[in-house]
Every structure is written in structure tokens, then in C-alpha cells.
């Protein structure tokens, strides 16, 4: 059986990079797998600076984004991590068998500490263990991630292997599913991977295009899924380009225009070679104008559904409650097995 788990931190509104790098892949997977669980990983979100007064709203914004983008509650469970307590209980159990050296060697901790030096706490060091628990509590074996998250998938497998060796076969190996969307970069700096928060990449998403930017309204480096058509057109217009004026794909020579071509390709379905041929002899401005309309058109149905869902919070909450009850049953079964094997029950 193929069991999928993935999640996104509620550290800002979702953007086009989140969709292309993660959610688009989820929509495809929910039709092909035996079990799909998608989460708003709100416990991960509090490992870096956040505003408690706005946090619940941010969580619900991400839930709306998931549903509007096509997560189907009849095919997948949609949960808030903090509402399924077995995640953190299994994480504590894993903490008792995970050497600190395994966490020290991960590059993420030092990188994030450098960005937020005041947030030097255990949660920042230990969140990869919680990530492993997020995955393994449902006995998931396929996780859509970006390439930079591979060390965390490797850690999850090491923890699972050690648990199995100590207490008996319980968890199977976890495989990562990398996506094309992970290659999407910032509109303002094509040398940087997209990230919607300046503090920390989302632990369980395809690194995502983990974003087109810093995750705040007015950020020209990203296109939020709820941006207005005029905001989208202005951001595309302001997007950096390379020297020359030829529209062709070459990540080394033309990283900026190659990034825009990738977005055009993924949203329109047109092959890159056909996009190059279409704009041969045309200017960057011509290409950008058309790209903007492709993005506007692509996001229109999403935005219509988002607005409908926002008007019906009771319906959205009912989806969450039903999903979380089912998730608790699955997670409870795994935790019971774990405790029995450890002599805790």
C-alpha cells in the first residue's frame, strides 16, 4: 500500500511556488494512493517567530488554500497537526532513541539559527524528529518533498530503522517524491530558492518551490495564490531578467528567464521548446505580458473557490473535524503498537 503524508507551515499566505512545488503534486497523489494525509504543520510553525494574535487565522488560510487548490476531503484527510496529539507523543518516544549527533549534523539547524539567533531553542534543533513522527505515525511511505529536505527523510528512515532494530519491525522505509516545482526560484533573485518565510523552510513540503518569496503582502519576489490580477501583472512586470533579450531556457546563462519559462510551462502545459519557439525574436516584455495573463487565468478558478469557502467557515471546520477524527484513529493504532512493543502498554 502507498501511504502519503505531507504538510506546509502556516507562516504566511501560500504562493504559486507552494502550489507548483507541493500542492499540485498532492492533487495527483490523492487519486493514486491508498492513503493520503495533508497537514497544516502548526507545531513546526512555532519554532520560528510568529504572531499569536494572527496565528489561528494563518492556519485557517492555509486550510482554505488546500481546499481551493483541489485537496478533496473524500480522497484525502486534511488535518491540523496540533489537533492530533499522537504526533508529539511519538516524537517524544523517538527523542529517546535519536542521538543528538544525528541532529547536529543537519545543515538546517545552523542555517535557521543564523536567520533567527534569538530563537535558539530545543524545538529548532529537534523539529526533524517531529517531522519523522508526522510521517511515521500514519506509517506513511511516500513523502513529496524538495531536494533540500532529503536529509530529513534520511533521518526519518534512520529513526525508523533504529526503532525496528530495538523493538521489532514496525515501520517500513520512507521514499521521497521530488517534483519539478521544486526548481522554481524567487522572482527577484533567481539564485535563491523560493521561501515564503525568511526564517525557516517548511519541513514537509517540496522545497518547493517553497516559495516565491518572503510571504508578506506586497512582496515582489512571490505571487500569492490570492493576489489580484493587477498585483500579479505588476509582479511579473517587475521580475528580474537576464542580459540580452532572447527568450530561451538555460539555467546557467539565463537563470531569471529560465525560471519564468518554467512557471509558464507548468501553468500552461506548453513544452519549453515550444515556448522558446513562440517568443523567438520577441522581447522580454512580450513574454512577461503573456506570462502574467497565463498566471491570472490559472489562478482565477482557485480564487473563486477560495472566496466561496471563506464564506462558509462551518463547512470548512466540519471537513477538518471529520479528517482529524479519522487521523486520530490511524495515529492511535500506530502509537498503541509502538507502546506495546516498548513495554509501555
C-alpha positions in Angstrom: 0.0 0.0 0.0 1.1 3.5 -0.8 0.6 6.0 2.0 1.3 9.6 1.5 1.9 12.4 4.1 2.9 16.0 3.5 2.4 19.4 5.1 3.0 23.1 5.0 3.8 25.5 7.8 1.2 28.3 8.3 3.9 31.0 8.2 2.2 33.2 5.6 -0.2 33.0 2.7 0.6 30.3 0.2 2.0 31.3 -3.1 2.4 29.9 -6.6 5.6 28.1 -5.6 3.8 26.2 -2.9 1.2 25.1 -5.4 3.7 24.1 -8.1 6.2 22.5 -5.7 3.8 20.7 -3.4 0.1 21.0 -3.7 -0.1 20.3 -7.4 1.7 17.0 -6.6 -0.7 16.3 -3.8 -3.7 16.6 -6.0 -2.2 14.0 -8.3 -1.2 11.7 -5.5 -4.6 11.7 -3.8 -6.0 10.0 -6.8 -3.3 7.3 -7.0 -2.5 6.3 -3.4 -4.2 4.1 -0.8 -3.9 6.7 1.9 -3.2 10.5 1.7 -2.9 12.8 4.6 -2.1 16.5 4.2 -1.4 18.7 7.2 -1.0 22.3 8.3 2.0 21.7 10.5 1.3 24.4 13.0 3.7 23.0 15.7 6.5 23.3 13.2 5.4 26.9 12.6 6.0 28.0 16.2 9.7 27.1 16.0 10.4 30.5 14.4 9.0 34.0 15.1 5.2 34.2 14.8 2.3 36.5 16.0 0.0 34.6 18.4 -2.8 37.0 17.6 -2.7 36.2 13.9 -1.6 32.5 14.0 -5.0 30.8 14.1 -6.1 32.9 11.1 -2.9 31.9 9.2 -3.7 28.2 9.9 -7.2 28.6 8.5 -5.9 30.5 5.5 -3.7 27.5 4.6 -6.6 25.2 5.1 -8.7 27.3 2.6 -5.7 27.3 0.2 -5.5 23.5 0.3 -9.2 23.0 -0.4 -9.4 25.7 -3.1 -6.4 24.2 -4.8 -8.1 20.8 -5.1 -7.4 18.7 -1.9 -10.5 16.5 -1.9 -11.8 15.5 1.6 -13.4 12.4 0.1 -10.0 11.2 -1.1 -7.5 12.7 1.5 -7.5 13.7 5.1 -6.9 17.4 5.8 -5.7 18.0 9.3 -4.1 20.5 11.7 -1.0 18.9 13.2 -1.7 20.3 16.7 -5.2 18.6 16.8 -3.7 15.1 16.6 -1.7 14.7 19.8 -0.1 11.4 18.7 2.3 13.4 16.5 4.0 14.9 19.5 3.8 11.8 21.7 5.6 9.7 19.1 8.1 12.5 18.6 9.0 12.2 22.3 9.4 8.5 22.0 11.7 9.0 19.0 13.6 11.5 21.0 14.6 8.8 23.4 16.3 6.8 20.7 17.7 9.6 18.5 21.3 10.6 19.1 21.9 14.3 19.3 24.7 13.9 16.8 22.2 13.0 14.2 20.5 16.4 14.6 23.8 18.3 14.9 25.0 17.2 11.5 21.9 18.5 9.7 22.5 21.8 8.0 19.1 23.2 8.6 19.6 24.0 12.3 22.6 26.2 11.8 21.0 27.9 8.8 17.9 28.8 10.7 19.7 29.8 13.8 21.7 32.2 11.8 18.5 33.8 10.5 16.8 33.9 13.9 19.6 33.9 16.5 17.1 34.8 19.3 15.2 31.5 18.6 17.9 29.2 19.8 15.7 26.6 21.5 15.2 22.9 21.5 12.3 23.0 19.1 14.5 24.4 16.3 17.1 21.6 16.8 14.5 18.9 17.3 11.9 19.6 14.7 13.3 17.0 12.3 12.3 14.4 14.9 8.8 15.8 15.0 8.8 15.6 11.2 9.8 12.0 11.4 6.9 11.4 13.8 4.5 13.3 11.5 5.3 10.8 8.7 5.6 7.6 10.7 2.6 8.0 12.9 0.5 7.1 9.9 3.0 4.6 8.6 3.4 6.7 5.5 5.9 5.5 3.0 5.9 8.3 0.4 6.5 11.9 1.1 6.5 14.7 -1.5 9.5 17.0 -0.7 12.1 19.2 -2.2 15.6 18.1 -2.7 16.9 20.1 0.3 14.6 18.1 2.6 16.3 14.8 1.7 18.4 14.8 4.8 15.2 14.9 6.9 13.8 12.0 5.0 17.0 10.1 5.6 16.8 11.0 9.3 13.2 9.6 9.4 14.4 6.4 7.9 17.3 6.2 10.4 15.0 6.7 13.3 12.5 4.1 11.9 15.4 1.6 11.3 16.7 2.1 14.8 13.3 1.6 16.4 12.7 -1.5 14.3 16.1 -3.0 15.4 15.4 -2.2 19.1 11.7 -3.1 19.4 10.8 -5.2 16.3 9.6 -4.5 12.8 7.1 -1.6 12.9 7.9 1.0 10.2 8.8 0.5 6.5 11.2 2.7 4.6 10.0 6.1 3.5 10.6 7.2 0.0 10.7 10.8 -1.2 8.9 12.1 -4.3 10.7 15.0 -5.8 8.9 17.4 -8.1 9.7 19.7 -10.9 8.1 22.6 -9.0 11.0 22.4 -6.5 13.1 24.2 -9.1 11.1 27.4 -9.0 13.0 30.4 -7.7 12.4 33.9 -6.4 11.1 36.4 -9.0 13.6 39.0 -7.6 16.6 36.7 -7.1 16.7 33.6 -9.3 19.8 32.5 -7.3 17.7 31.8 -4.2 15.3 29.0 -3.7 11.8 30.3 -3.0 10.8 30.5 0.6 7.7 32.2 1.9 9.3 32.9 5.3 12.7 34.4 5.9 13.1 32.1 8.9 12.6 28.5 8.0 11.6 26.3 5.1 8.5 24.2 5.5 9.6 20.8 6.9 7.4 18.6 4.8 6.8 20.3 1.5 8.5 20.1 -1.7 11.0 22.6 -1.1 9.0 23.9 -3.1 9.2 26.0 -5.0 8.9 26.5 -1.3 8.0 29.7 -2.4 8.0 32.6 -4.5 9.2 34.9 -1.8 9.1 36.1 1.8 5.5 35.5 2.5 4.3 39.0 3.2 1.8 41.1 1.3 3.4 43.3 -1.3 6.5 41.1 -1.7 7.5 41.3 -5.3 9.5 38.1 -5.2 6.5 35.9 -5.0 3.0 35.6 -6.4 0.4 34.6 -3.7 -2.4 32.4 -4.7 -4.9 35.2 -3.6 -3.1 38.1 -5.4 -5.4 40.2 -7.6 -4.9 40.2 -11.4 -3.3 43.7 -11.2 -0.9 42.6 -8.4 0.1 39.6 -10.5 0.7 41.7 -13.6 2.8 44.2 -11.7 4.9 41.5 -10.0 5.6 39.7 -13.3 6.5 43.1 -14.9 9.0 43.8 -12.1 10.5 40.3 -12.2 14.2 40.4 -12.8 15.6 39.3 -16.2 19.0 38.5 -17.6 21.2 40.4 -20.0 20.2 40.2 -23.7 16.7 39.9 -24.8 16.3 36.4 -26.1 13.7 34.2 -24.5 15.3 30.7 -24.1 15.9 28.2 -21.4 19.4 27.9 -20.0 19.7 27.8 -16.2 23.4 28.8 -16.3 23.3 31.6 -18.8 19.7 32.9 -18.2 18.6 31.8 -14.7 16.0 34.5 -14.4 14.2 34.0 -17.7 14.6 30.2 -17.3 12.7 30.5 -14.0 9.9 32.4 -15.7 9.8 29.9 -18.6 9.4 27.1 -16.0 6.4 28.9 -14.5 4.9 29.4 -18.0 5.5 25.7 -18.8 4.0 24.4 -15.6 0.9 26.5 -15.7 0.1 26.4 -19.4 1.2 22.8 -20.1 3.2 24.0 -23.1 6.6 22.4 -23.7 9.6 24.5 -23.0 10.9 24.2 -26.6 7.5 25.4 -27.9 7.6 28.4 -25.6 11.1 29.2 -26.9 9.9 29.0 -30.5 6.8 31.1 -29.8 8.9 34.0 -28.4 11.8 33.8 -30.9 12.5 37.4 -32.0 10.2 38.8 -29.4 11.1 40.9 -26.3 11.1 40.1 -22.6 8.2 42.5 -22.3 6.1 40.4 -24.7 6.9 37.3 -22.9 6.2 38.8 -19.5 2.8 40.2 -20.6 1.7 36.8 -21.8 3.1 35.0 -18.7 1.1 37.4 -16.5 -2.1 36.5 -18.3 -1.3 32.8 -18.0 -0.9 33.2 -14.2 -4.0 35.3 -13.9 -6.1 32.8 -15.8 -4.7 29.8 -14.0 -5.4 31.3 -10.5 -8.9 32.5 -11.4 -10.8 29.2 -10.6 -8.7 28.8 -7.4 -9.6 32.3 -6.2 -13.3 31.8 -7.0 -13.4 28.6 -4.9 -11.3 30.2 -2.1 -13.8 33.0 -1.8 -16.7 30.6 -1.7 -15.1 28.6 1.1 -14.2 31.7 3.1 -17.9 32.5 3.2 -18.7 29.1 4.7 -16.4 28.5 7.7 -18.7 26.0 9.3 -18.4 23.7 6.3 -14.6 24.1 6.3 -14.5 23.3 10.0 -16.6 20.2 9.5 -14.1 18.9 7.0 -11.3 19.4 9.5 -13.1 17.8 12.4 -14.0 14.7 10.3 -10.5 14.3 8.9 -8.9 14.8 12.3 -11.1 12.1 13.9 -10.0 9.7 11.3 -6.4 10.7 11.6 -6.6 10.2 15.4 -7.8 6.6 14.8 -5.0 5.8 12.4 -2.4 7.5 14.6 -3.7 5.9 17.8 -3.3 2.4 16.2 0.3 3.1 15.4 1.0 4.6 18.8 -0.6 1.6 20.6 1.6 -0.8 18.6 4.7 1.3 19.5 3.9 1.4 23.2 3.2 -2.3 23.3 6.5 -3.1 21.7 8.3 -0.8 24.2 6.5 -2.3 27.2 4.6 0.9 27.8 1.3 -0.9 27.5 
